[in-house]
Amino acid sequence: MTWDARLWGALLVVCGVIFLDGLDVSMVGMSLPSIGADLGVPLSSLQWVVTGYVLGYGGLLLLGGRTADLLGRRRVFLVALAVFAVVSMLSSLATNPELLIAARFVKGVAAAFTAPAALSIITTTFHEGPDRNRALSIFTTCAASGFSMGLILGGALTEVGWRWTFLMPGPVALIVLLFAIKLIPNSPREDVTGGYDVPGAVTVTGGMLSLVYAVVGAEHAGWVSVQTIGMFALAAVLLTAFVVIELRTKNPLVRLGILRNGALRRANLAGLTVFGAYIAFQFIGTLYLQNLLGWSSLQTALAFLPAGLLVVGLSPNAGKIADRIGTDKMIIGAMVLFVVGYALSLRIGPESAYFSTVFPSIMLIGSGFAIGFPALNIQAVSGVEDEEQGLASGLFNTANQVGGAVVLAVVTAVISSQAAGVTTSAGMLSAYKPGLAVVTGVSVLGLVIALTGLRDLRRRRALEQQEAAELAAVQDELAPVA
């Protein structure tokens, strides 16, 4: 398949959205202390500026992916991108934390519709195989580029004023929107004459919101509090109701049979561990570098930058590697790098040198993302029909967001329990290390999940060899007759 200028333009436009997503997420982290000082909010309460986005994003991704399939990917993409741009600019004018958190929630909702729509536009525009693998490699490179640039811009713009970190994505999103109107092709809509699955949409969205809210709120309310237990119970009831509805309705929001796809299941579970472990690791690393080593926010951003640069430099070739060895082997290799990288981070000390302790972990983790993230994206949508590409994309992105929320909440709870009443550097270090041990354990779980793919690969090859042998035997029997 030859890629003409219009095809390249469409690809770069949808890549612009994932670039913006990475940019926005990383910039906000650098500006939290300034937001707290300006709006008079304690730093411990500023987590809702981040988790408000996670609530909107993680809770509505499934609905966003399915809506793209039902209403048309181009239409959903353009409307959601416009909302993202407007809310970005309005959020920079927030005068109190409640408005800021509400704006972040709405931005998360917009991203929940743009991200799966963008990924499904790619997977339905490019044929499965080398072309799609190449496109997805470029897509993931742009995500890493946005995250890396956001670290630097977030640190620099915060020096001028935190509002600039919220304002800047807005005009950029509008520029991307103008190009999208011209370059994104129309996509057919799925036949929905039987009606929409409104009960399914309500229950799954409410269930995901309840689950994410329960996890991110448990740090302050307590894991055994009435609020936390009640929200987990509500999530269980709603998600159970969702499964029952999907099994009985004629036009389900999520065709549960899609989960029979082993590659899709593995990609979702592995993605959950990958993003959960990294978000928690970056959280601990930021505390360690700033609170124990006394680094500034810009210095901290530069410390994490090499991982992003590795992804930018290496991931464009991931599609070619996938064509040669397959995604399962790539994911296993990435998981090994993650496990080693996180395990090495346990060596940190109260006055450790960055290049001898933190830097090796950063490089290994960055290499893991460069190999594993494109492979996970490819595997998550492989073998899925075009009309369900948005659903598959939504499932994968949902797993990533929920994994980040769950693992970060668990790690935060572990650190908080160890750090109670601690005032010395040695004491804080003893609180961080159990958190890093949890991160390492999560990455080991990801490796175990990835290894099941190798087992399935061997089974498929054995079956193919058996079928080839049976076919050869039949041909040998028919040869004398011929």
N, C-alpha and C positions, 0 to 999 in steps of 0.2 A: 504494500500500500504506500503510495507516494503522498507525502504531506505537503500540500500547497500552502500559500500564504494565509488563506482564510482558516484552514485547519489549525495552523500554528497560532493564529490570533485567538481562536476559540479556546485553545488549550491554555494560552498564557492568561486569558481573562479569568478562567475558573481557577487557575493557579494563584491569581491575584487575591482571591478570596481566602484561600488557606494561608497565604502569606500574611494577610491582614489579621487573621485569627491568631497566628503565632506571635505577630508583632504586638497585638493588643494585650495578650495574656502576660507576656514577659515584661512589657513596659509598666504595667500596673504594680507588679511586685516591687519594683524599684522606688515607687512613689508613695508607698503606704505610710512611712514615718512622717513625711511632709503633710499628707492628708490629715493624719491624726493631730499634728500640731496646729494646722490651720482651722480645722473644724472642731477642735477640742474633744477629740475622741481618743480614748486609751488605745494603745497599740493592740492589746489583746482583743478588743472588740472590732478591730478593722478587718478581721478575717472574713466578715460578711461582704466586704467589697469584692473579695475573690469568690467566696462560696455562693453569693447571689448569682454570679455568672454560671457557676456549676449547676445550681438548681434549675435555672432556665435551660441550659444546654443539655445536661444529662437527663432531665425529666421529659423533654419534648423531642428528643432525637428520633425515636421510633415513629412518632407522629409526623415529624418533618420528612423523614425518608419516604414514608408511605404516601404523604401528600404530594410529594414530587412525582411519584408514579401515577397518582390519580388525576391530578390537575395539570400535569405537564411540567417537565423539569425547568424549562426556560422561564415560564411564568412565575413559579415558586422562587426560583433563583433571583429574578429581578426584583420582585416585591420585597423579599427578605433582605436583600442587599441594600435597598433603599431605606428600609427601617433601621438597619445597622448604621448607616451613614448619618441619618438624622439624629438618632439617639446618642451616637458618639459625640456630636457637637453639643447637644443639649446637656449631656452629663457634665461637660466642663463648666457649666454655669451653676451646678448644684451648690446650695448654700447650707445644707445640713446632710448628715450621713444617711438619713432615711431616703431622701431623694436620690442620692448617689447609689445606694444599694438597689433601689427600684430600677434605676437606669441600667445598672449592670445586669439585673435579672432580665430586662427586656432585650438587652444586647445578646444575652445567652440564648433567649428564645429565637432571635433572628439567626444566630449562628446555627441553631439546631435545625433550621430549614435550609440555610445556604450550604453547609458542609456536605450533607448527604446528596443534595441536588447537584453540587459541583462534582462530587465523585461519581455519581451515576451518569452525569453528562459525559464524563470521560469514558466510562466503561461501556456506554451505548454508542459512542461515536467511534471508538477504536476497537477493532476486532480482537477477540481473545487470542493471545499469543504474543509474538514479539512486539507488535505495534502497541497493544495495550500495556504490556510490561514497561516499554520505554516511556509511554505517557505517564504511567503511575510513578515511575522513578523521578521524572521531572516534577510531578505533583508533590511528592514527598520532599524533594530538594527545596522547593519553594517554601514549604512549611518550616523546614529547619532554618532557611535563610531569614524568614520573618522572625522566628524566635530569637535567632542570634542578633539580628539588627535591633530587635526590641530591647534586648539587654543593654546595648550601648546607648540607644536613643533614650531609653527610660532613665538611665543614670544621668545623661547629659541634660535632658529636658527638665528633670526634677530640680536641677540646680537653678534653672530659670523660674520654674513654677510648676507644681504638680498638675495644674489644669491643662497644660500643654500636652501632657501624656494622654489625656482623655480626648482632647480636641483633634490632634493630628490624624488619627485614623479616619475621621469623618470626611474631609476633603479627598483623601486618597480613595476611599470607598466610592465617592461620587464619580471620580475619574474612571474607576473600574466599571461602574455602572453604565456610563456613557458608551464605553467600548463594548460592554456586554450586550446592550440593546442592538448594536450593529452586527456583532460577530457570533453570538450564541444562536445556534440553529433551533428552529421549532422542533418540538418532540411530540410524538403522538401520545394521547391520553389513553389510559386503560379504560375499557368498557365498564362503566359504573351504573348501568341502567338498573341494577338491582338495589341501588342505594348505598349510602356510606355506613360504615360500621361505627356509628356514634357511641354506642355503649362500650365497644372495645377501646375506642380512642380515649374516652373518659376514664375508664378503669386503669388502663396501662399508664396513661399520663399521671393520674393521681397516685398510682402505686409507685412509679419511679420517683416522683417528687417527694412522696412520703419517705421512701427509702433513703434518698440522698439527704433530705432534711434531718432524718433521724441520726444519720452518721455524722454529719458536720456539726450538729447541735449537741452531740453527746459529750464533747469535750467540756462544755460549760455546764450543761444540765446534769451530767453524770450518766454512766452507762446503765445504771439500774434505777434511774429516776422514772417517775410516772410518765414524763414527757417522752423520753427515749423509748421505753417499753411500749407505750401507747402508739407512737409513730411506727415502730417496727411491726406491731400487730396490725395496724391499719394498712401498711404496705403489703403484708402477707395476705390479708383479706382481699384487697383490691386486685393484687396480681393473680390470686387464685380465681377470683371472679372473671378476670380477663381470660385466663386459659379456658374456663368453662364456656365463656361467650364465643371465643374463637373456634372452639370445637363444634359449636352448634349453629353459628350464623352462616348464611349462604355467601356472604361477601366479607370475609374476615379482614381486619386491618393487617394482621400478621398471619400468613399461612404457616401454621406450625410445622408443616411438613418440610419447610426450608431448613429446619434444624437437623434434618437427617443428613444433610451435607456435612460429612466429617471434616473437610478442609475448612468450611466456614466456622464450625464449632471450635476447632483448634485455634483458628485465628482470633476469634473473640476471646477465648479464655486466656490465650497467651498475651493478647493486647492488654487485657485487664491487669495482668501481673507486670507487664513492661511499664505501662504508664503509672500504675500505682507505686511501683518501686522507685521510679525516677522522680516523681513529684515529691515523694517523701524524702528521698535523698537530697534533692535540691533544698528542701525546707531545712533539713538538719545542717547541710553544708553552709547555708546562708547564716544560720545562727552561730555556727562554729567560727566562721571567718570574721563575722562582725562583732560578736559578743566576746569571744575568747581571744582572737588574734587582733581585734581592733581595726579591721579593714572598713573602708567606706563602701557605700552602695555601688559606686562606679568600679572600684577595685574588685568587689565581689562579682559584679557582672563580667568583668574581664577574666576572672578566674574560671567561670563556667563557659566562656566563649569558645575555647578550643574544641569542646564536644560538638557544638553547632557547626563550627568550620569543617570538622571532619565529615559530618553528614552532608554538608553542602558540596564538599570536594569528592566524596566517594559514592554517594547514592545515585548520581546519574548513570553509573555503570551497573547498578543493581539489576536492571531489567535484563541485560545481556547475561549476567550470571545466572539469573532465574531460568533463562532459556536453556542454559547448559546443564545445570545441576538440579534444578527444581527448587521450589520455595521451602520445602520441608528441611532440606539440608542447610539452607541459608539461615532459617530460623533457629535451628539447633546450634549452629555456630555462633549466632548472635547471643543466644541465651548463655552459652559458656562464657563469652566475654563479659556479660552482665554479672554473672556469679563471681567471677574472678575480680572484676572491678569493685563490686560492692564489698567483697571479703577483704580486699586490700585496704579499704577505707577504715576498717576497724583499727588500723595502726596509728590513727591520729593521736597526738598528745597535746598537752596544754601549751606548748611552744613549738609545735612541729613546723618544719620548713615546708612551704607549699609544694615545691617541685619534688620533694622526696616522698610525700605522703598523699596529698590530694590530687596532684597532677596525674600520676599514673592511673588512678581511678577514673578521672575525667576522660582520659584518652581511650581507655578500654570501653567505657560506657558509650562514648561518642562513636567508636568503631562498631559497637553492637547496634546502635541505632542506624548507622549508615547501611548495614547489611540487613538488619531485621525489620525495620519499619517499612521499607518498600515491599519486602517479601510478604509481610503480614497484610498489607493493602491488596496485593495481588491475590493472595490466597483467600481473602475474605469475600471476594466477588467472583472467583473462578467457578465455572460450572453453573452459574445462576442465570436464569432467563432474563432478557432485557427488561420485561415488565416488572421484575422484582429487584432490579439493581439498586433502586433507591432504598428498598427495604433492607437489603444486605448491607448497604453503606450505613444506614441508620443503626443497625444492630452492632456493627463494628465500632462506630464512633460512640455509641452508648456504653459498650463494654469499656472503652478507654476512659470515659468520663467517670463512670461509676467506680472503676478500679482506682482512679486517682483519689476520689473522695473517700472511699472505704479505707484504703491503705494509709492515707495521710491521717485520717481520724484515729486509726489504731496506733500509729506511730506517735502521734501527738499525745494520746492518752498514756502511752508507755513513758514518754519523756516527762510529762507532767507528774506522774506518780513518783518518778525517781528524783525530780528536781524540787519537790516540796521542801521549803525551808533551806535550800542550798544557796550559799552566797559565794563560795570559792570557785576558782577556775577548775580545780581538780574535781570538785563535786559536780559541776555542770558537765564536765567531760564524762564522768561516770553515768550521767543521765542520758547523754547523746549516744553512747556506745550501744546500749540495749536497743535503741531505735534503729541504729545501723544494722544490728543483728536481725531485727525483724525484716528490714529491707532485703538483706541477703537471703533470708529464708523465703521471702516472696519470690525472689528471682530463681531460687532453686526449684520452687513449685512450677514456675514458668518453663524451666528446662525439662522437668518431668512431663509436662503437657506436650512440649515440642517433640520429645522422644517417642510419644505414641504415634506421631505422624510417620516416623521412620518405620515403625512396626507395620503400619497400614500400607506404607509404600512397598515393603517386602511382600506383603500379602497380595497386593495388586500385581506385582511382577511375577510372583509364583502362579497366579491365576492366568496371566497373559501367556506365560510359558506353557502352561497346561493346555490352554485353548489352541496355541500354535501347534503343539504336539498332536493334539486330536485332529486338527485340520490336516496336518501332514500325513497322518495315518489314513484318513479318508481319501486323500489324493493318491496315496500309494495304492489303495485298494481299487480305485477307479482307473488307474493308469493302464493295467492290462486290458480292461474292457475297451478303453479308447483305442 
